[in-house]
Amino acid sequence: MEEQKLINVIGEIGRLLIKYGAEIYRVEESLIRMCQSYGYDNVEVFALPSYFTLSVLINDNQTYTLSKRSRHNRINLEKIYELNNLVRFACQNKPAIDYLQSEIKRINSIKTNYLLVFLGYGIGTGFFATFFGGGLNETLVAIIIGFILYFFILLMEYLDINNLVSTLLSSMLLTAIALIAYHLGIVANSQAIIIGCLMILTPGVAITNSLRDIMGGDYISGTARMLEALLIAAFIAIGAGSVMMILGG
């Protein structure tokens, strides 16, 4: 029972790595190294962007298989950093199960700095609007749209709206606000605002991770991530394009 409990705890670390956006190779390597550090042989791991299976040969030549799935994944680099540190510590020191469980609980309890994220939305959209040729008015409107997007995306998460639908509605909202500001004469370059704000929704990390997975030989997970990124990009284009056709962007 203690062996199964330990493997379940190790599996929970793998699930959290997937949940917070770690690369597939990192998930598989972390699980294999932790199991081997505790003396288990014949460790096999198969991971996908939202699921993994872990198979371990325990005492008496019995094979213990664990499957875990993670839903509502969201990138959190701080928690990935903490989980990586925990994995390294576990491999070097082989701590007790209670310690691993307490560390998992601590990492899960790390709160997101929502004020910093809020500022990031506004500063990010304002910077990109300026970068793509916008003036002072365009930058200010883009910053306001970024702040609005922050609350809108939080609302979508609270309502448990699908990520693709959330992306579609977000792109429609920001495009509508930018075009309304243009028709009211507040800004002269609505395109800079739209492009700048859409950069917040662009799945850059997903595309990077998918290419890294493919280059590392994880073709199934890499293809799945790439498909997800392409779908998000398509929904961004559909949302922005439809509103531009309606409002005459």
C-alpha positions, 0 to 999 in steps of 0.5 A: 500500500505504501508503494502505491501511495508513493506512486500516486503522489509521484503521479500527482506531481506529473498531473500538476506539471501537465496542468500548468503547461510543462513540456511533454518531455519534462513530464515524462522525464520527471516521472521516470527519474522520480520512480527510479530514484525510489528504486523502481525498475521498468518505469514507462510513461506515456504523456499527452497534453492533458493525460498520462499513463505511468506503469511501474514494476513494484515488489513481487514483480507486480506491475502498477499502472496509474492514469491521470487526466488534467482538465482546465490547464493553464500556463503558470511558470512559477508553479512549474518552477516550484514543481521542477525544484521538488522533482530535483529534491525528490530525486536527490534526497528521496524524502518521505511521502508526507513531505511530498504531499505537503510540498504539493499542497504548498505549491497548489496554494501559491496564489496568482498575483492578479494585480500583476496580470491585470497590469500585464494585460494593459501594458502588453496591449498598449505596447503592441499597439504602439509597436504596430504604428499606433499613436498616443490615442491608440495606445491609451485605447488599447490599454483600456481594452487590455484591462477590459479583456482581463475581466472578460477572460476571468468571467469566461473562466468563472462561467467555465466557458470552453477555451475556443469559445472564450477566445472567439468572444474575446476577439470579437469584443476587443475588435468591436471596442476598437472599431467603435472608438474609430467611428467615434473619431477617438482614434485614427488607426483602428488596425494598430489597436486590433492587432496589438490587442489580439497579441494577448490572445495569440497562442505563442507558448502553445506553438513553441511547446508543440514544435519542441515536442515534435523536435523531441520525437513526441509527435502525437503530443506535438501534433495535438498542441499544434492543432490546438494552437491553430484552432485558437488562431482560427477562432481569433481570425473568425471573431475579429473578421466577423466584427470587422465585416459587421462594423465596417473595419 
